[in-house]
Amino acid sequence: MSRSAHPAGPRHADVLPEGHYSAPPADLNALDPKVWARTVARDEHGVVTVGGIDVKRLAEEFGTPAYILDEADFRARARAWRTAFGSEADVFYAGKAFLSRAVVRWLHEEGLNLDVCSGGELATALSAGMPADRIAFHGNNKSPGEIERAVRAGVGRIVLDSFQEIVRVAHIAQSLGKRQRVQIRITVGVEAHTHEFIATAHEDQKFGIPLAGGQAAEAVRRALQLDGLEVIGIHSHIGSQIFDMSGFEVAAHRVVGLLKDIRDEHGIELPEIDLGGGLGIAYTSDDDPREPYEIAKALTEIVTRECEAARLGTPRISVEPGRAIVGPTAFTLYEVGTVKPLEGLRTYVSVDGGMSDNIRTALYDAEYSVVLASRSSDAEPMLCRVVGKHCESGDIVVRDAFLPGDLAPGDLIAVPATGAYCRSMASNYNHVLRPPVVAVDGGEARVIVRRETEEDLLRLDVG
């Protein structure tokens, strides 16, 4: 893969095509720093450690499977984004990647804002003390109750996603005697999952108001006429797991064109532009993500250049990294249950989790790395498929990987880069209990989201 790689990668058939792998990794014990959190290493016994604690101790104390999150790494990445964009831009952490009250507090302390997209995320943010004026509220179908709660709380912005929502938010705000700051989300006809930019197809989606046909311009016109709304800018989001800045360049050109039309028609220059998130991370050693300072420099130059060409003042930029902050900070720790060699194919390694704690492989054919974590090994590599314990043939955690040939039941293996979307999208399929999130920092570990229990499951079942 490259900076223009799709997050899913190629879907493999049941039997790997000849030549799919040129060779196994040179060192099965190596931990690529692109993929792992910053404090992850191996100790003198070959055991993986994070924040100074080895995984054997973590497994003994907290059980498996478990999401292990490096707090120092999370904070460092949050600071890097804040520093890269400086005081002239806003960084909103996309809470959908992973959200907990501890995370909200870290964000607050590191000076980031927060983007939420549901009533539950909003409740989590407010309960953990995030100032409401630093919260943005997204979503393509916010309920009246969610909107009212957001307006009452005084959220800094609501991102309007449809013509109906323009009226809905304005009515609720006016009924509460408030004027709500809003951005209007538009679709600009750019899809940036890969290096190809499709000018029309990406408008066929549920999010935003199309730029084509004057719909976005009409949405702005209507919003400007409503007393309950203060239109502060335009929002655009072009995709996920993006490595190439070219898509942002096309999107910025089209958004700035809309800003110019708004100025020419209404005599105002909207002060903000939100370019969304979707910046990529390394799931495997082949991925090549950009650093925050590179992204900040590129986006700032793109918007400034486009505004100068349109003879507009440069608006304040907002970005929404979620995966790019939390994704690399965590790994999932599993215990091996069975090892099943299939001659001529591969070895199936079954773990005590699966698609209930990481649905992304089954859903998107996403690619992950994996290592033997409870010890090092000099055994010959074997081609493996790491699978879960669910009653589904598609219950795959890592589709194709090399692990040591002496892998055995009871070994601990770790899958890196699972901080984003894994816990957020976790389920109770087969009534499997969702794992805990354990934060590690400076030789100490603590649960920030506890493991579910059977009592939790039964409490919801009213019989």
N, C-alpha and C positions, 0 to 999 in steps of 0.2 A: 504494500500500500504506500501511499504518499500523502502529501498535504491535501490532495484532492480526492482522497479515498472515501467511499461510502462506509458508514459505521457497520453495516451488516456484513459486507464482503460477499464472496461468491458462495452460493449454496452447493454443497458437495453431495454427490450421489452416495448410495450405501457403500460402494466400494470406491476408494479414492482413485482419481485418475492417475495414470502413470506419470511420474515426474512432478506431482503436486508439491512434494518436498524434495529439495535437492539433497539435503542432509539434515540429520537432527542437530540441535544446538551443540556447540563445541563443549559447553559446560552446563550440565543439567542443574548444578547447584548455584549458578550465577543468578543474581537479582538485578535486573536491568533498572537503573534509577529512573528511566523514563516512565516505567510502568508502576513502580512501587512508591509508597509514601516515603518521605525523606528520612525518617528515623529507622526504617526497616533495614536489617542486616542479619548476618549469621554470626552466632557466637563461636567460641573456640571448639565447641562440640558439634558444630554444624546445624544447630537449631536456629530457626528464624526468630528474631526478636523485633519488637517494635516499642519505641519509647523506653528502651532498657528492660523490657519484660519479655521472656521467651514464651512461645506459643503453647508449650506443654503446660506451663503454669496457668495461662489464660484458659486453656481447655479444661483443666482440672477445676478451676474456680468458677467459670461461667458456662461450661458445657459447650457442645457443638450441635449444630452449626451456630456460628456467631459472626456478626459483622464487627470487625475490629477497626476502630477509627483513630487515626493519629491526630490528636488535638493540635499539637504544635504545627503540624503540616497544614491543617485546615486554616489556622490563624495566619500562617506565613503566606499562603496562597491568597487569602482574603486581603491581606496588607499589600501584596504585590499588585493586585488589581486596583486597589484604592490609590496606591502610589503612582501607578502607571498613568492613570487618567487625571490625577491631581484634583485641584479645587475647582477647575473649570468644567467638570463633567460629573455625572452621577453614576454610581455603580449600584445596581439593584441585584442582590442575590436571588436567583430563581428558586423559590422554596419548593417547587414541585420535584426538584432533584432529590432532596432529602431535607426534611424539616423536623425539628424537635425543639423543645424549649431551651435546651442547652445550646443548640446551634443558634437560635435567635439571640441569646445573650452574647455569644461569641461575636456575631455580626455587629450587634450594637456596640460592643466594646472596641471592635476594629474599625468602626466608622462606616460600615456599609449600610445601604438601604435594603429593603426586602420587597420582593414581588410575590404576591399570593394569588391563587386562582380558585379558591373555594371558601365557603364559610368556615370549614374546619381549619384550613390554613390560617385564615384571619384570626380565628379564636386562639390558635396556638401562638401567633405573633403577639397579640394583645396581652395574653395571659403571662407571657415571658417578659413583658415590659418594653417591647419595641415601640418607640413613639409613633403614633398613628400617622403623623405628617411625613414619616419616612417609609410609609407603606404604599405600594401600588397594587391595585386590585384588577386582575385580569379575569378572563373567562368569556366563552362565547354564549353562555346562557345563564347569567347570574339571576338568581331568584329575587323577587321583590324584597323578601326578608333579608337576604344577603346584602343587597344594595342599601337597604335602610340601615342595617348595622354598620356598614362601611361609612356611610354619610354621617351617621350619628357620632361615630368614633373620630371622624375628622381625617380620614385617610388622605394622603397627599395627592393622589391621583386615582381616578378610575379610568381604565382603558375601555372605550366604547367599541363594541364589536358588531353592531347592527343598527339599522334605522329604528327598530323597535326599542333598542336599548337607549338610544339617544333620548327618546321621549320618556322612557321609564325612569331613567336616572334624573332627568330634569324635573319631572313631576314629584318624585320623592324628595329631592333636595329642596324644591320650592315649598313643599308641604311642611318641611322641617325648618323653614326659614333660613336655609343655607344656600350658598352658591358653590357648587362642587367643581373643583379643578378636574379636567378631563383631557385625555388624549384620544384621538380617533385612530383605530387600527385599520390599516389599509393593506390590501394585497397588491403587490406591484408586478406580478407576473414573472417572478424570478424564483427558480428552484435551485438551491445551491448545495444539494447533497453531494454532488460530484462536480467535475469541471464543466459540465454542460448546464447552460442556462436556458430554460424553456420558457418562452415569452408568454404563452397562453395557458398551458396545462395547469400550472400551479394555482391559477385562480379558481380551479375546480376543487374547492376545499371549504371546510366549515368555518374557518377563521377569517375575520376581517371583512372589509368592504372593498370591492374591486376598484382599482384605479381606472380600469377600462370603462368606456362608455360614460364617463363623467360621474359615475356613482359616488366616488370618494369626494369629489368637489361638491356634489349635492349634499352629502352628509355633513361636510363642514359648514355649508351655507345654513342648513337647518339648525345645527348646534349653536351657531353664532347668534341665532335669533331667539334662543331660549334663555330666560332670565335665571333659571336654576343652574346654568352651566357656565364655567369659565374655560374656554378652549385654550389649552396651553401648548398643544403641539400635535405632531403626527407620530404614529407608532408603526414600525414595520419589522416583521420577523420572517426570515427567508429559509430557515431550515435548521437541521441539527447535525452535530458532529462535523462541523465545517473546518477545513484546514486552509482553504483558498480564499483570499480576500476579494477575488474578482466579482463574486456574487454581491458582496456589499457595495462594490463600486457601481454596479448596474442599479441596485436598489436605491442607493443614495442619489443617483442621477434622477431617477424617477420621482423620488420623494421631494427633492429640491424643486423639480419642475412643478409639482403640486403647490409647494410653498410660494413659488413665484406667481402661479395663477391666483392663489388666495390673495396675495398682496395686490395684484393688478385689479381684481374684482372687488375686494372688500377694503382695500387701503390699510391692511394690517400685516405685520410680519410676525408669525407665530414664533415664540421664543425657544421652543424645544423640539428636538427630534430624537426619538428612541429607536435604535437600530436592533433591538432585541438581543437574543443570545444565540445559542447553538454552536459556540466555539468548541472545537474538538479536543480530545485527550488521547493519550496513548493507551490502548488496550493490549497491544502487542508491541514487540520491539520494532516492527515494520512501520508503525505509525510515527508521524513526525509533527507534533503539535507546535504551534507558535507560542512564544512567551507573551505574557500580558503587555509588556512594554512595546513589543512588535505590533500587537493588535491595536493598542492605543494610538501609536504613531500612525499606522496605516489608516485607521478609521478617521482620525482627526484630519489627516491630509486629504482624504477623499472628500469629506464633507466641506472642508474649507475651500478646496479647489472648485467643487460644484457650486457653492454659494457665490464665490467670486465671479464665476462665469455667468451666473444668473443675476449678478449685481444685488445680492441679498446680504444682510448681516449674517454672520455665522451663528446659528442657534446653539444652545446648550445641548450637548450630546448626553444621552443615557444609554447604558448597555446592561444586559441581564445575564451575566454568567452564572450558571448553576452547576452543571456537570464539570465545567472547567475549574471550579473551586473544590467541590467535594468529591468528585469522581476518583481522583488518584489518592485521596487521603485514607481510603479504607480498603480492606480485603476481607474476604469471607473465609473463615476457618472451618474445615470439614474434617470428619473422621471417615476413613475408608472402611467400608463394610464388607464388600466382596470384590474380588479381582477375577475376571472371567476372560481368559484368552480365547479368541476365535481364530483358528488357524487360517492363514492367508488373508485375513482381514485386519483385525486390530484387537486390542484388549479393552474390555469394558470394565471401568472402575466405578463402582457404585458408592455413593457417599450418603450421609445421613440428612441431606437436604435435597435441593433440586429446584424444579420450576416454581415451587411456592416461595422460595427466597430469591430466585433470579429467573424471571420469566423472559428476559431479553433474548436469550439464545433461541428459545422456542418461538418467540414472537417475531423477532427481527433477524434471526440467523446471526446474531451478534457474535463476534469473535473475542475470546478471552485467552489469557495465559494461565498457567498453573504450575506450581512447584511442590515437591515434597518438602514439608516444613518442619517436621519433628526430628529430622536428622539429615545429614548429608549422605550421599551414596556415590560409589564409584562403579556401580553396575551399568551394564550396557543399556542404552535407551530402548524403550519399547513404545510403539505408536499406540496411543490410548484415546478413548472417548470417555470423558468423565460424565456420568449420568446420575440422576437422582433416584429417589425411592418411590416416586409416584407411579400410578397405574396408567402410564402414557408412554408410548414408544418415543414420542417427541420430547420427553423429559430429559433434556441434555443441558449440562452446565458448560462444558468445554467440548466443542465438537471434535477437534483434532489437536492432539498435543503429544509431546514426548515426556514420559516419566521414567524413572529408573526401573530396570527389569526386576529388581528385588522388592518392589512395592508390595505391601502385605496388609491384610486387615488389621486395623488398629493404628496404622500410620495416620498422621495428620497431613493434609494437603491444604494449600492456600491459593485462592483465586484473587489476584489483585484487581484494582480499578473498579471495585463494586460499590463505591460510595454513592454513586448517583443512580437513582431509579430502582435499585434492587429492593431496598427496604420500602421505598415509597410504593412500589407496585406489588409488594408481597401479598400473598393470599393464604387462605386456610384450605386450599384444595386438598381433598382426602382427609380433611380435618387435621392436617398437620399444623403444628403450632409455629407461629412466626418467631424467628430468632431475636435475640437481644442485640442492641447496639452498645458496644463497650468502648468507651473513650479511654485512650491511654496517653499519659503525658508525664514525663520526668520520673519514670519508675513507678508510677501509680496508675491503677486502672479502676474505673468505676462504670456502672451501668447508667446510660442516659435514656435508653428505652428498654424496659425490661422484657424478658422472654414471656410469651403468652403461656398460659396454663390451661389445663383441661377445664378448670373452673371458669375461666374466661369464656371458653366456648359454650359451656353449658348455661352460663348466666344469660346468654342471648337467646337461648332456645327455651321459649316459654311453655313448650309442651302442648 
